[in-house]
Amino acid sequence: MKMNMRQWVADVIRQQEVAAVPVMTHPGIELNGHSVREAVCDGRVHADAVALLAQKYPSAAACTIMDLTTEAEAFGAEIAFSDIAVPAVVGHLLNGVDDIHRLQVPSLRAGRIPQYLKANLLAAKMVTDRPVFSGCIGPFSLAGRLYDMSEIMVLIYEHPAAAHELLTKCTDFIEKYCLALKETGTHGVVMAEPAAGLMSNDDCKTFSSQYVKRIVDRVQDEHFMVILHNCGNTGHCTEAMVATGAAAYHFGNKCRMEEVIRDVPPTALAMGNIDPVSVFKDGTPEQMRQVTTDLLEQMKAYPNFVLSSGCDTPPHTPFANIDTFFDTLKHWNSK
């Protein structure tokens, strides 16, 4: 079902109540009795988890899995799967500049891309009372997974032309993938670009933001928005993030929301940033209540703030903590 996402953003900003959009799918997988491996390999299992969580919690939007291996696998990277943990890239696909020259941009039939497109198509059909956000990786983070994260930091200084060639190929594929995700009927994409936080603001603009902006310019419109996630940003590259023109910016727990939101345009959403591991997964309900209340208090002057996790909530996050997250927000909004 099509929604006017520009209007949705404006409504979220205008309404008195604070909205919540935690990046969260794994609890739904567990509720359905499936493993992580099944969900990341089977579009139906994935979609069912998204739909179940949308029924259970009053999130302002539903999110699909944040899987930072799907696109790398499509390029040919080796992936390690687990029943209890998110997939991981094994080693690296590219070993030098010549490998970058030879690298081919894959089709959307490669790897698990068809299953992810299926998951998004089904989720968009099942969840019709709120937006459904797809997920994808950002260009620099994908390049780092293909070339090795440490090595690409060297590459951008020693062989910047090769780095730009690799980033162009990564962007070509992500853009194609995002257009296909848009066709499934979802309402936006959470683009995970955490590796960009390893760079300075200027380098982030050069080696990440200009490529993200190309995708934003191609896919974002009144029916589809881009939410740029960078949990590597400690506050030093928020300006570079905003240069992309995305409709929303999602921040990790390494930064202070009350500081980074000052660099976000008041017409764009700033989302974050409760620690997904130390609070959502390993914390107590009492800790969750305190941290959530403190964050809401700090952000009460900013109408464009959206309460969220700092990143994807990991597998085996206790439901008691998720319940407390939403209960605390409900209590705050009722005051």
Solvent accessible surface area in square Angstrom, and as a share of the most:
residue,aa,sasa,rsa
1,M,129,0.58
2,K,157,0.66
3,M,36,0.16
4,N,68,0.35
5,M,2,0.01
6,R,155,0.57
7,Q,87,0.39
8,W,38,0.13
9,V,11,0.06
10,A,42,0.33
11,D,51,0.26
12,V,10,0.06
13,I,34,0.17
14,R,158,0.58
15,Q,82,0.36
16,Q,177,0.79
17,E,101,0.45
18,V,33,0.19
19,A,10,0.08
20,A,3,0.02
21,V,2,0.01
22,P,5,0.03
23,V,4,0.02
24,M,13,0.06
25,T,0,0.00
26,H,1,0.00
27,P,0,0.00
28,G,0,0.00
29,I,2,0.01
30,E,53,0.24
31,L,77,0.38
32,N,54,0.28
33,G,67,0.65
34,H,70,0.31
35,S,25,0.16
36,V,7,0.04
37,R,103,0.38
38,E,77,0.35
39,A,1,0.01
40,V,1,0.01
41,C,51,0.30
42,D,55,0.29
43,G,1,0.01
44,R,113,0.41
45,V,15,0.09
46,H,1,0.00
47,A,0,0.00
48,D,48,0.25
49,A,0,0.00
50,V,3,0.02
51,A,10,0.08
52,L,49,0.24
53,L,12,0.06
54,A,10,0.08
55,Q,146,0.65
56,K,94,0.40
57,Y,13,0.05
58,P,99,0.63
59,S,15,0.10
60,A,27,0.21
61,A,1,0.01
62,A,9,0.07
63,C,8,0.05
64,T,5,0.03
65,I,4,0.02
66,M,20,0.09
67,D,11,0.05
68,L,34,0.17
69,T,4,0.02
70,T,2,0.01
71,E,2,0.01
72,A,0,0.00
73,E,37,0.17
74,A,9,0.07
75,F,18,0.08
76,G,47,0.45
77,A,8,0.06
78,E,114,0.51
79,I,21,0.11
80,A,49,0.38
81,F,59,0.25
82,S,33,0.21
83,D,72,0.38
84,I,116,0.59
85,A,45,0.35
86,V,73,0.42
87,P,11,0.07
88,A,55,0.42
89,V,34,0.20
90,V,64,0.37
91,G,59,0.57
92,H,73,0.32
93,L,58,0.29
94,L,6,0.03
95,N,115,0.59
96,G,21,0.20
97,V,42,0.24
98,D,90,0.47
99,D,30,0.15
100,I,0,0.00
101,H,97,0.43
102,R,156,0.57
103,L,16,0.08
104,Q,140,0.62
105,V,53,0.30
106,P,19,0.12
107,S,44,0.28
108,L,43,0.21
109,R,198,0.72
110,A,24,0.19
111,G,49,0.47
112,R,16,0.06
113,I,0,0.00
114,P,56,0.35
115,Q,61,0.27
116,Y,10,0.04
117,L,34,0.17
118,K,84,0.36
119,A,1,0.01
120,N,2,0.01
121,L,72,0.36
122,L,28,0.14
123,A,0,0.00
124,A,4,0.03
125,K,135,0.57
126,M,77,0.34
127,V,6,0.03
128,T,65,0.38
129,D,105,0.54
130,R,35,0.13
131,P,3,0.02
132,V,0,0.00
133,F,1,0.00
134,S,1,0.01
135,G,15,0.14
136,C,5,0.03
137,I,0,0.00
138,G,0,0.00
139,P,0,0.00
140,F,0,0.00
141,S,0,0.00
142,L,0,0.00
143,A,0,0.00
144,G,1,0.01
145,R,64,0.23
146,L,0,0.00
147,Y,19,0.07
148,D,45,0.24
149,M,54,0.24
150,S,81,0.52
151,E,84,0.38
152,I,0,0.00
153,M,47,0.21
154,V,71,0.41
155,L,4,0.02
156,I,4,0.02
157,Y,140,0.53
158,E,116,0.52
159,H,91,0.41
160,P,62,0.39
161,A,81,0.63
162,A,6,0.05
163,A,0,0.00
164,H,50,0.22
165,E,52,0.23
166,L,0,0.00
167,L,0,0.00
168,T,53,0.31
169,K,32,0.14
170,C,0,0.00
171,T,0,0.00
172,D,54,0.28
173,F,0,0.00
174,I,0,0.00
175,E,19,0.08
176,K,74,0.31
177,Y,2,0.01
178,C,0,0.00
179,L,50,0.25
180,A,20,0.15
181,L,0,0.00
182,K,50,0.21
183,E,148,0.66
184,T,16,0.09
185,G,29,0.28
186,T,5,0.03
187,H,5,0.02
188,G,0,0.00
189,V,0,0.00
190,V,9,0.05
191,M,0,0.00
192,A,0,0.00
193,E,2,0.01
194,P,23,0.14
195,A,7,0.05
196,A,1,0.00
197,G,8,0.07
198,L,106,0.53
199,M,6,0.03
200,S,59,0.38
201,N,28,0.14
202,D,98,0.51
203,D,27,0.14
204,C,2,0.01
205,K,68,0.29
206,T,54,0.32
207,F,12,0.05
208,S,3,0.02
209,S,6,0.04
210,Q,92,0.41
211,Y,20,0.07
212,V,0,0.00
213,K,85,0.36
214,R,90,0.33
215,I,0,0.00
216,V,5,0.03
217,D,96,0.50
218,R,138,0.51
219,V,1,0.00
220,Q,47,0.21
221,D,48,0.25
222,E,69,0.31
223,H,60,0.27
224,F,1,0.00
225,M,4,0.02
226,V,0,0.00
227,I,1,0.01
228,L,6,0.03
229,H,1,0.00
230,N,1,0.01
231,C,31,0.18
232,G,15,0.14
233,N,0,0.00
234,T,77,0.45
235,G,32,0.30
236,H,79,0.35
237,C,0,0.00
238,T,1,0.01
239,E,99,0.44
240,A,0,0.00
241,M,2,0.01
242,V,32,0.18
243,A,48,0.37
244,T,0,0.00
245,G,42,0.40
246,A,6,0.05
247,A,23,0.18
248,A,0,0.00
249,Y,2,0.01
250,H,1,0.01
251,F,0,0.00
252,G,0,0.00
253,N,64,0.33
254,K,136,0.58
255,C,9,0.06
256,R,141,0.51
257,M,2,0.01
258,E,24,0.11
259,E,85,0.38
260,V,3,0.02
261,I,4,0.02
262,R,157,0.57
263,D,77,0.40
264,V,9,0.05
265,P,49,0.31
266,P,105,0.66
267,T,107,0.62
268,A,8,0.07
269,L,0,0.00
270,A,0,0.00
271,M,3,0.01
272,G,0,0.00
273,N,15,0.08
274,I,4,0.02
275,D,31,0.16
276,P,10,0.07
277,V,77,0.44
278,S,55,0.35
279,V,8,0.05
280,F,0,0.00
281,K,68,0.29
282,D,94,0.49
283,G,12,0.11
284,T,71,0.42
285,P,43,0.27
286,E,114,0.51
287,Q,73,0.32
288,M,0,0.00
289,R,115,0.42
290,Q,104,0.46
291,V,48,0.28
292,T,0,0.00
293,T,49,0.28
294,D,59,0.31
295,L,13,0.07
296,L,3,0.01
297,E,79,0.36
298,Q,85,0.38
299,M,3,0.01
300,K,135,0.57
301,A,79,0.61
302,Y,59,0.22
303,P,89,0.56
304,N,7,0.04
305,F,7,0.03
306,V,0,0.00
307,L,0,0.00
308,S,0,0.00
309,S,0,0.00
310,G,0,0.00
311,C,32,0.19
312,D,20,0.10
313,T,0,0.00
314,P,25,0.15
315,P,12,0.08
316,H,101,0.45
317,T,3,0.01
318,P,53,0.34
319,F,58,0.24
320,A,53,0.41
321,N,2,0.01
322,I,0,0.00
323,D,55,0.29
324,T,10,0.06
325,F,0,0.00
326,F,13,0.05
327,D,87,0.45
328,T,9,0.05
329,L,13,0.06
330,K,151,0.64
331,H,126,0.56
332,W,39,0.14
333,N,35,0.18
334,S,86,0.56
335,K,156,0.66
